[in-house]
């Protein structure tokens, strides 16, 4: 047997003072008495000359000696000499849940302490390798005998991101199993149970996590919906541990609050909200969760989402009146790139975002994602025409539809309009008492608004509603540009060589070495000093928000390598020795007290003196 | 010291029992040896010039033809002295001896004051030795304050002087543990005997003396003299101690009896009220007020 720290055996030398402390006569037992007048008859000269007393508490002495021996042996770190050098492969969980502060403190600090304990227990010939298991697997330190370097590198790690790289990290770790004396230890908080390892060595799990109450944003996304600057925001919040709490998610754009969403949080239950907000395109929407109670992890309290930006609408107008109201209005629309063609002319090459048909072109219909057919034959669009109504009255319109926002059609004067028969799935936009005058047909990606009258057959161009309707048409068909890049928290972003991330500020977004986002937030993508776009990094991982240790029972024990069994046995023995010592001291005192009570309760409470009384 | 005031309410029901004619100088309700202007006729004597004519017994003159003057028993009060030993040894006991002595002393003083007797309350030793006099129950408050200011300290060698000071009293009660050497014990007992016609020793002892802890060898230090002594432990030592204690108590009781001192044992392990209702009444130190009549 050899020892990692042979000097620690010197702790056994404390056994001597311990034995002496048990045997030496307590010369400090002095007490004042009222008078020595009568006590002189029990004066004991011999007692004062004895330095050692007869050992009376041998059992507690024995237990204390055993405890001291066990602790000294454990501190010395005995290892079987024949076992050869050890190869310690440590997988260190660097997911965001390790950044939580639970009932026992910061999890990652405890993990580093555990790592230090493991590494320092190694002998001079032993080797160690360190693999970080976060959103990606990373071999931090290859097999080395330089234990201090391994510890330095481990202390430079910052927990951030999901644990998606755990499987890969286990594969990397298992690759070392061929090394002699290989031990594969996974230091984790136990928030995610590791998958089985396909290797020659078993995985020993060192779980450092303690229960913690937490709440976090688990879903956050924004997308454009039909309509001017209308954004649909999906917001999900989840809580784990603790009791029912209240949370509030504050949504801000460029630091200015735009909405606050309250949540009633119950452990283990996710709460989702779908919000429709009018938000400025191209900005970043930030969400911050505040909870009235314990919240162990800060990473999941922040999230950011880029807001989509509308592009220019390529518009084709087929009309016989190129100077008409509609052509003029579309030409004035700021975000429309307008092409006007006569019905008899050949159609330009598409595709278009919006085709407005005041007349049907010769040949095929233009290729466009959105079509507005105004007063043309509806049969070309699969809509059967019905009767032609003279001076119909518009009694209803879909004012909630993006096409009809701010379009007031009350008392609209129509010379004539064709009644349409809405096909199945069509959405009526305008209705007379007799039936629909305009319908919206969705055919795959193509949307077609079929109107049973021409604009010029009404007084619509004379109304403010007309300008709104044209603007709605352009926005309705506008293509939405990609909102921005989404980066994985804690993962090295794949950027072009001369592109770098710059935090946008606002409380979130922090970068680590190598430009790795370590805190949720928004970033600018800069290339050569020019802003190329926006990127966001969020945690939004329910597995990280739920901080409850969920290791299977057979994996929850401490690794055998650390060998702190002797320390534990020593502590147990020391506790037993202490208990025994207390009993040994207390029992005689109790006996004396009982005798006194009996004497006090007896017929002669104070002996002969009581009899006199 | 701490005076247990719950005993005082009961103490007001008692009075100090007199051992003979009162010798006080104040008017009281106890028969004295003096003859003069009382209520109860004592005897006649021949008229002398200067006698009060109101005391001339005219019936006797008419019957016998002699001018006689009526003499009456004069009622005086008792002169009581209560002396507390406040030496350092009195500070011991789960119920401290000094507290018990103070409580009993205050009860005796109140019983005397309530009966119209003159009381001198004295502390020998302690942090505030001294003496306080009172003649009516209003003096009780200052006396309690006087007692509660005092804490045990010093030696008990001032007891004889404190007992001998002043004129001889009707009743002197000494409350002490009497843990003094033989010479001082004899001097104190003699001084007590000389100080009153009916002296009383209330012997206050605690469990520290009655059953000391001899479970382990101990270096004991005398609280008054500072002398240290190693003590043996075990059953033999306890038995030897008990024998010595019995002998010491027997000797003290015998000496008190020889000197005519009433000896009352007052262990702190017993209730103070039991001492009042028991030995103090039994040994006629106290009497129930109104029930015992005049001595």
Interface residues (C-beta under 8 A of the other chain):
Chain A: X25 X27 X29 X30 X31 X32 X33 X34 X35 X36 X37 X38 X39 X40 X41 X42 X43 X44 X45 X47 X48 X588 X592 X596 X599 X600 X605 X606 X607 X608 X609 X610 X612 X613
Chain B: X88 X89 X90 X91 X92 X97 X177 X179 X180 X181 X203 X205 X206 X207 X208 X209 X210 X211 X212 X213 X214 X215 X216 X217 X218 X219 X220 X221 X222 X223 X224 X225 X227 X228 X229 X230 X231 X232 X233 X237 X240 X241 X242 X243 X244 X245 X246 X248 X249 X250 X253 X263 X264 X265 X266 X267 X269 X270 X274 X275 X278 X279
